[in-house]
Amino acid sequence: MRVAITGATGLIGPRLVSALKARGDEVTVLSRDRGRAERLLGDVQVHEWDLMAAPAPVEALEGRDAVFHLAGAPVAQRWSAGAKRDIRDSRVVGTGNLIEGLSAAGSRPAVLVSSSAIGYYGPHGPEPLDEDAGPGTDFLADVCVEWERQAERAAELGMRVVRVRTGVVLDGDGGALAKMLPPFRMGVGGPVAGGRQYISWIHADDLVGIMLAAADGEQWSGAVNATAPEPLQNKDFSKVLGEVLHRPSLLPVPAFALRALYGDMAEIVTTGARVMPARALMLGYSFKQPTLGPALESALAG
């Protein structure tokens, strides 16, 4: 296939690019920093694009078979008013500008695989949630609803659209896991805010696998939860992480301490949802890392 990717220099982008190149696909990257993209990704075509400033360049999209849209400002930062604006606009305005570029393309890609997040569902208790569950009402849920609405506009252009609602990604090089590691390695990690909230996680390799399956499979469309089949409560996740690191994991982290450190962003770890990959399993996706212990060992091994 000939594919285009936005957000290719983020946490998942390099893994996706490597997987595509390994199977012989031709990769085009849309990036605001051409030099960084070329250094990080190697042999790819790079088209410069500031997703907030203008429609995506048509020449980067025409003649491609698929588009993977991964771009968006990091959520894991202190949520100032400016940070919230960047988180929302990079996703909503940025996706809108991608659709504008696609609408101007003559030979249009057949499929758009667009990132979203399980933040769509908002905070929940122990009840399992599949793709038919409704959206939450908090900040992240509102962002995800608008984000997905923009992505769905590609369907009006005759494209198949897959909205990948991603859970907590296990990757030793970055993301949520990298932020968890320092206190656990020092022996001061433990359950957060009581530990009863669910962590719906996924190994980075399975996230890439689901994205590839979504691009390849004509039967994939609509919302798809990219989470492992065994979400765990925070207290159990902490216990397994401590075991993998051979460190104690008993010191509780109170919610107020996280709120003092991160502000409103603390809600990501003090609340949770038990999200199940119902659609991926129904469509026959076989998880490479379905169990947390081996998944953590793999992620930490690089």
N, C-alpha and C positions, 0 to 999 in steps of 0.2 A: 504493500500500500504506500501511497504518498500521504503523509500526515502533517498537520500543522499543530503546534503546541504553544499556548500562552502560559506564563508562569513557570517556564522550564528550569529556571535557576533556583526554585524554592526547594522545600524538603523532599517532595516526591518527584519533581521534574527530572532530575538526573537519572533516577532509577527507571522512570518510564522511557526516557530517551535511550538508555542502554538496552532495555528490553526490546524496544522497537528496532534499533540498529542490529541487535543480535539475530533477529529473525529476517533481516534483509529489507526492512522498510526504509523509505526515504523520508528524512525528518527535516521540517522547516520550523524554525523557532521565531516567535514574535517577542521582542524584548526591548526595553528602553535602554539597556546597556549592552551594546553589541560586543564590546571587548570582553566583558565578564562572561557573557554567554559562550563566546568562542573558546575562552580559556577553560571554562568549566565543562563544556559539553563536547568539545572536539569537532569532529567532522560533521557539521550540520550547516544548513543554510540559515542565516540570521537576517531578519528584517527588523529594523528599528520601529518601535511603536510605543508611544506613551498612551496607555489605555484610558487615562483620564482626559486626554486633550483632543482626541480625534478618532474617527472611525478606523477600524483595523485596515491595514493596507490590502487592497484587493489582490495585488500580485502575490501576496503570501498565502492567499486562500484559494484562488482559482486553480482548478485542475487537481486539487487534493481530494482524497477519498474520505478523510475524517479530520475532525478538529477536536483536540483535547484542550479544554479551557480550565486552567488551574490557577489563574492569577487572582491575587487578593492580598491586601495588607495583613500582617500577622495579627491574630486575635490575642495571642499570649503576650500582652503588654498591659501596662497600667492604663485603664480606660479614662483618660481625660476627655473633655469634649472634642478636642481635635482628633484624638485617636479613634473615638467612636465614629466621627465623620469619615475618617480615612477607611476604617473597616467597612462601613456601609458603602461609601461611594466607589471604592475600588472594586467592589463586587457588583453593585447595581448599575452605576454609570459605566464601569468598565465592560460589563457584559452587554449592556445596551450598545456600546460602541463596537463591540465585536459583531453583534447582529447587524449593525448598519453596514459594516464591511462585507459581511456575508450577503446581504441583500443586493449589494452592488456587483457581486461577482457573477460572471456569466456561467462558467462551468463550476457549479457549486458542490461542496462536499456532500456526501450522502448522510453523514451522521455527525452530530455534536454530542460529545461526552463532556458534560459540564459539572465541575465540582459544586457540591453543596456540603452541608454538615448536619449531624444529628442534633445540633442546636435547634433545628427546625421544630423539634417536638417540645422544647422547653423542659423545665424540671418535672420529674415524675417519681413515683414510688416504685414498688417492686413489680408492678404489672408489666408484662412483656408488650413491646410496641412493634408492630410491623409497619410496612409502608402505607397502610391505609389509615393510620392514626393521624389525627388532626394536628395543626400547628399550635405551638405555645403562644404566649402573649408577652414574653420578655424581649429584651433588646435583640439578642441573637436570633430568636425565632422570627422576629419581624424582618431582620436582615435576610434570613434564609428564604422567607416567603417572597420578598421582592426580588432577590437574586434568582430564584427559580422561575419567577414570572417572566423575567427578562430572557432567560435561557429558552423558555418555551416558545418565545416568538419565532425561533428558528423553525418550528413546526409549520408555521404559516408560509415558510419558504420552501416547503416540501421536504425538509430534512427530518430524519429520525432523531429524537432528542432523548438522551439518558441523563438523569440528574442523580449524581452519585453522592449520597449523604454519608459523609465520612465520620467515623468515630475517632477515638484517641489513637493516634498512629504510633506504633512502637518502632522507633528508629533510634539507634544509639547516637546518631550524629546530630540530632536536633529534635525540635518539637517538645511535646509534653514530657516524654520519657527523660530526655536530657535534663530538663528542669527538676525532675524528681531525684535524679541520681546523687547529687552532692550530699544532701542530708542523710540519705540511706547509706552511702559509702562511709560517712563519718559515724554511723551507728546511732543517729538521732532521727531516723525516719519513723513513720508510723501512720496510723489511721488519721484521716482528716475529718474534722467537724463531726465526730461520732462514728464515722466509717460505714454508715448504713447505706449511703447513696451508691448507686451502681455506676461502674466504669465500663462503658461499651467500647472495647478496644479492637484494634486490628493491626496485624503485622504489616509493615510497609510492602513486603512482597505480595501479600494478598490484595492490598489496595491496588497495586499495579496490575495484578492478575484480573481483578474485577473490571478495571478500566479497559484492558485489552479485550476481555470477553464482551464487554458492552459495545465496543467499536466493531468487533467481528460478527457478533450474533444478531441477525435480523429480528429475532424475537425479543431482544432487550430494548425496552423503551420505558419512559416515565421514571418514577422515583425508584432508586435501588439503595438499600442500606448497606454500606460498606463497613460492617462490623463482624467480628468473629462470632461463632455460634454460642460461645460461653461467656457472656458478660458476667462480671463478678462485682460484689460489693467492695467498696473502697478498703475496708478492713481486711478482706481476703486477698485483694490485689496487693496490698502492702505486705502481707505475710509472705506471699509467693515471691515478691521482689526481694525481700530480705533474705529468703532462703537461697535464691539464685546468686545474690551478692555475698552470701555467708556472713551476713551482718544482722544484728537485732533490728526488729521493726515494731517496737512496742510503745514508743513515745507518742502520745496523741498530739495532734496539731489542732488547736482550737480555731474555730471559724473566725473569731474576732482578730486573731493574729494575721490571718491571710487577708482579711479586709483592710487591715491597717497597712499591709504591704502593697496590695494590688488594687484596692478600691473595689469598684463594681465588678471588675474582672474575676474576683475571687469566686463569684457564683459558678464559674465553670467547674471548679473542684469541690465546692461545698454542696452543690446540688448535682443531680445526675438523672439518667434515664436508662431503663433496661431495654435496649434496642436490639432487635433480632433481624438477621439477614434473610428474611423469608423469601424475597423475590430471587435473590442470587441462588439460594438452595433449590428453589423450585425450577430454576432454569438450568440446573445441573452443575453449578460451579462447585469445584472440590477444593476446600481450603488446604493450603500448604501448612499453615500454622493454626490449627483450631484450638490448641490448649495453651494457657498462659505461660506455664513454666518453660517449656521448650521454645515458645515464641520469644520470651525475654532473653533466653540464652542465645538464640540466634541473633536478635537485635543487638545485643551487647558485644557479640563476637564480630560485628561489622559485616 
